């Protein structure tokens, strides 16, 4: 792997919860349906069997992925970050862009990024531009629509 798999404690808990749900609840249910469908005769035209096997492959693929990510994850606790005056992994940042739009984001790991809920990956262009900056700093970020200037208004760390 070319870069570490940074993740917040909450993000790691979410991955473990998803793995637990897939392995202990969803997979056994699908196995039961496939087993039942296999007993119904011709499997080549049995939709429950065909789609059940396909869903099992999807679940198994996701389980392998989750186990690997959890095993390789580097948990970053923002309360252990000594410098809360600058932006690092786990920071919640409020900034205003050149169009005078104020946004609040949290910099998180790749697996927990959710832009609709204000969580952006630490490798995203915005997060990379903000890193190591402080309140009052103006940073330039390259976007698909061109360059944008962001003025940092507030930095906080959970916990």
C-alpha positions as CSV (number, residue, x, y, z in Angstrom):
1,X,0.0,0.0,0.0
2,X,1.4,3.4,-0.9
3,X,-0.2,5.4,1.9
4,X,-1.4,4.7,5.4
5,X,-5.0,4.0,6.2
6,X,-5.8,6.8,8.7
7,X,-9.1,6.6,10.4
8,X,-10.9,8.2,13.3
9,X,-12.0,6.0,16.3
10,X,-15.6,6.5,15.2
11,X,-14.8,5.5,11.6
12,X,-13.1,2.3,12.8
13,X,-16.2,1.5,15.0
14,X,-18.4,2.0,11.9
15,X,-16.2,-0.4,9.8
16,X,-16.3,-3.0,12.6
17,X,-20.1,-2.6,12.9
18,X,-20.6,-3.0,9.2
19,X,-18.4,-6.1,9.2
20,X,-20.3,-7.6,12.2
21,X,-23.7,-6.9,10.5
22,X,-22.6,-8.5,7.2
23,X,-21.0,-11.5,8.8
24,X,-23.4,-12.3,11.6
25,X,-26.8,-11.2,10.2
26,X,-26.9,-10.6,6.4
27,X,-24.7,-13.4,5.2
28,X,-26.5,-16.2,7.3
29,X,-29.8,-14.9,6.0
30,X,-28.7,-15.1,2.3
31,X,-27.1,-18.5,2.9
32,X,-30.5,-19.8,4.2
33,X,-32.3,-18.5,1.1
34,X,-29.7,-20.0,-1.2
35,X,-29.9,-23.3,0.6
36,X,-33.7,-23.3,0.4
37,X,-33.6,-22.3,-3.3
38,X,-31.1,-25.0,-4.1
39,X,-33.6,-27.6,-2.8
40,X,-36.2,-26.4,-5.3
41,X,-34.7,-28.1,-8.3
42,X,-33.3,-26.5,-11.5
43,X,-30.8,-23.9,-10.3
44,X,-30.2,-22.4,-13.8
45,X,-33.7,-20.7,-13.8
46,X,-34.1,-20.2,-10.1
47,X,-33.9,-16.5,-9.4
48,X,-33.6,-16.9,-5.6
49,X,-30.6,-19.2,-6.1
50,X,-28.9,-17.0,-8.8
51,X,-29.3,-13.7,-7.1
52,X,-28.6,-15.2,-3.7
53,X,-25.2,-16.6,-4.9
54,X,-24.5,-13.2,-6.5
55,X,-25.3,-11.4,-3.2
56,X,-23.1,-13.9,-1.3
57,X,-20.1,-13.0,-3.6
58,X,-20.8,-9.3,-3.0
59,X,-20.9,-9.8,0.8
60,X,-17.8,-12.0,0.8
61,X,-15.9,-9.4,-1.2
62,X,-17.0,-6.6,1.1
63,X,-16.1,-8.7,4.2
64,X,-12.6,-9.3,2.8
65,X,-12.2,-5.6,2.1
66,X,-13.4,-4.6,5.6
67,X,-11.2,-7.1,7.4
68,X,-8.1,-5.9,5.5
69,X,-8.9,-2.2,6.1
70,X,-9.5,-2.8,9.8
71,X,-6.3,-4.8,10.1
72,X,-4.2,-2.1,8.4
73,X,-6.0,0.9,9.9
74,X,-4.0,3.5,11.8
75,X,-6.3,5.1,14.3
76,X,-5.7,8.8,14.8
77,X,-7.2,10.3,18.0
78,X,-7.7,14.0,17.6
79,X,-7.6,14.5,21.4
80,X,-4.0,13.4,21.3
81,X,-3.1,16.0,18.7
82,X,-0.8,18.4,20.5
83,X,-1.3,21.4,18.2
84,X,-4.9,22.4,18.1
85,X,-4.1,25.8,16.5
86,X,-3.4,24.2,13.1
87,X,-5.3,21.9,10.9
88,X,-4.5,18.2,11.0
89,X,-6.3,14.9,10.5
90,X,-9.6,14.9,12.6
91,X,-10.0,18.7,12.7
92,X,-13.3,20.3,12.2
93,X,-12.8,23.4,10.1
94,X,-15.0,26.3,9.2
95,X,-13.9,28.4,6.2
96,X,-15.3,30.8,3.7
97,X,-14.6,30.7,0.0
98,X,-14.2,33.4,-2.6
99,X,-18.0,33.3,-3.3
100,X,-18.6,34.2,0.4
101,X,-20.0,30.7,1.1
102,X,-19.3,29.5,4.6
103,X,-18.7,25.7,5.0
104,X,-17.8,23.5,7.9
105,X,-16.0,20.2,7.3
106,X,-14.3,17.5,9.2
107,X,-11.1,15.9,7.9
108,X,-11.5,12.1,8.2
109,X,-10.2,8.9,6.6
110,X,-11.0,7.7,3.1
111,X,-13.4,5.0,4.4
112,X,-15.5,7.5,6.4
113,X,-15.7,10.4,3.9
114,X,-19.2,11.6,3.4
115,X,-19.3,15.0,1.6
116,X,-23.1,15.4,2.1
117,X,-22.5,15.3,5.9
118,X,-19.4,17.5,5.8
119,X,-16.8,14.8,6.2
120,X,-14.0,15.0,3.6
121,X,-11.1,12.6,3.1
122,X,-7.7,13.7,4.2
123,X,-6.4,13.1,0.7
124,X,-9.0,15.4,-1.0
125,X,-7.7,18.6,-2.6
126,X,-9.5,20.8,0.0
127,X,-8.1,18.9,3.0
128,X,-4.6,18.8,1.5
129,X,-4.8,22.6,0.9
130,X,-6.0,23.2,4.5
131,X,-3.5,21.0,6.2
132,X,-1.1,22.8,8.7
133,X,-2.9,26.2,8.2
134,X,-4.3,28.2,11.1
135,X,-7.2,30.6,11.8
136,X,-7.0,33.6,9.5
137,X,-4.9,31.9,6.9
138,X,-6.0,32.0,3.3
139,X,-5.2,29.0,1.2
140,X,-5.6,28.3,-2.5
141,X,-7.2,25.0,-3.6
142,X,-7.4,23.7,-7.2
143,X,-10.9,22.6,-8.1
144,X,-12.3,21.3,-11.4
145,X,-13.8,24.8,-11.9
146,X,-10.5,26.5,-11.3
147,X,-8.6,27.9,-8.3
148,X,-10.6,28.9,-5.1
149,X,-9.4,30.8,-2.1
150,X,-10.5,29.6,1.3
151,X,-10.2,31.7,4.5
152,X,-10.1,29.7,7.7
153,X,-12.5,31.0,10.3
154,X,-12.4,28.3,13.0
155,X,-10.6,25.1,13.9
156,X,-11.8,22.6,16.5
157,X,-11.1,19.1,17.5
158,X,-13.7,16.7,19.0
159,X,-13.1,15.5,22.5
